[in-house]
């Protein structure tokens, strides 16, 4: 009976360690973020941020887009149906929710080859919590005298964390070349 209890304890401790490692190590960081909606009816909103994948040797890239800010009942913003590529095209992102340039959630996608997994592309998916002044006090939203509206965040030591919520590694399909026969 003592052997079963110690084995059970070992499994519980090992599972807890794996969960802690996964929740701590597998995430994306956003140390800088800036949004801007210039004044004027035809001005496009802009979202720019830096993102780091702490799992993949701290790979960092810059992401940005411009779009006509949606009205309260539209979805005229980047969604999961069409993720936006970052400067490093192995990263992509989209809004999972958007209520304005000072209240939104970002989801991140990063595909790369991990030598531990093998030659298969590994894709990490991160699901972000809402980004707004109530939840992130360091997010500074402002209105300029011109009427432009924006928000800025720059906290390299305390970045916005987007947890990795799923990981997929797939072997690419083998493609066959050559002439076809009837």
C-alpha positions, 0 to 999 in steps of 0.5 A, a space after each residue: 500500500 505504501 508503494 502505491 501511495 508513493 507512486 501516486 504522490 510521484 504522479 501528482 508532483 510530476 503532473 503539477 511540475 509539468 503544469 507549472 512549467 507549461 503555464 510559466 514557460 509557454 507564453 507570448 510577451 507583449 512589451 510594447 503596444 500602441 494604438 491610434 485613431 487619428 481625427 477625421 471620418 476617413 482616418 484609419 485606426 492603427 495597432 502596433 506591438 512587439 511580441 516575443 515567443 519565450 518558448 522559441 529562444 525569445 524570438 521577437 517580431 513587430 506586428 501592425 495593421 491599419 483598418 477603418 475602426 468599426 462602429 459599435 455593431 460591426 466587425 470591421 477589424 482583423 478576426 481569426 478568419 484572416 489573421 495578419 502576418 507580422 514582420 516575421 511571417 511565422 507570426 500572425 495575430 488577430 483580435 478575438 474581441 474588439 470594443 475599441 482601441 482601448 479595449 480588445 483581446 489579441 490572439 497570436 499564432 507562431 509556427 516554427 521548427 522545434 528540434 525536440 519535436 523533429 522536422 515537423 512545423 510546430 504551431 503555438 496558439 495563444 489566447 489573450 485576455 482583454 487589454 484595457 485600462 481597468 485590467 492593465 493600469 500601465 496602459 495609458 489611453 489619451 485624447 490629443 488636442 487634434 481629436 486623435 485617440 490612442 493608447 500606449 503600453 511600454 513595460 519591457 520588465 512587466 509585459 502583457 502575457 498571452 498564454 499558449 492555449 494549444 500546440 500543434 505539430 503536424 507532419 507535412 503531407 508528402 507531395 508526389 511529383 512527376 508525370 501522371 499516368 492514366 
